[in-house]
């Protein structure tokens, strides 16, 4: 069985994230339960680096053995 490398909510692959855009991410545990109430803001470039270092699973980017970033939506472009 092949597993999709697409992010759950955006339906795009990690490599398609825009470097100069800030994304809202929800922190979830292994069981996909939301840990934090407020979304965390992370740039696309940081998410790509994290995915390359830690990998991804369940359509989310792995942060550690227990936590994942679930990329929900685009927020804005990073100011120059």
N, C-alpha and C positions, 0 to 999 in steps of 0.2 A: 504494500500500500504506500502511495506517495503522499507526503504531507505538504500542505501549502506553506510557502514562506511569506505569505501576505500578512499584513497587520490586520487585526480583527475588525477595527472600525473604519479605517481608511481604505481598505481593500487594495493597498499598494504594497510593493516590496520595500524593504528598508533602504535599498540603494536608490529608490525613487524619491526619498525624502529630500527636501530642499535645504541646503546648508544654511541659507540666510533667513530661515523661517523659524519662529518659535512655535512649539507644539505643546498642547495641554496633555499631560499624562496622569493616569490614575495609578497609584501604587497598589498592587495586588499580591496576595500570597500564592502558594502552590495550588490551593484549592479555588483560586480565582475570586477570593473574597476581598473586598475593598478594605485597605488598611487605613488610609488617610481620607478625611472627608473632602478636603480641598485638592483640586488637581495641582500638579507640579508643572512648572514651565521649563522646558528644555529645548535647546536649539537642535535643528536637524543634524548638524555636524556632530554634536556630542552624542546623539542617539546612534548615528552610524558607527562611531568609534566604539561605543559601548556594545553594540550588536556584534561588531567584529571581534572584540575581546571576549565577551561573555556568551554570545550566541543568542538564540531566541527559541521560544517554545510556547505552545498554545496561542500563537499569533501575537505574542507580547515579547518585548525585549527583556532579556534576563539582566537583573541588577546584581543579584547574589544567588546563593543556593536556595534561598527562601522567598525572595522578592522579585517582582517583575514590574516593568513599566508598560502599561496598557495605553498606547497612543490613541487619544480620542479624537482630536481635531487640531486644525491649524489655528494659531492665534493671530500672529502678525509677523511682518518682516522685521528682522533685526535692524535697529537704526545704525546708520554709518557713523 
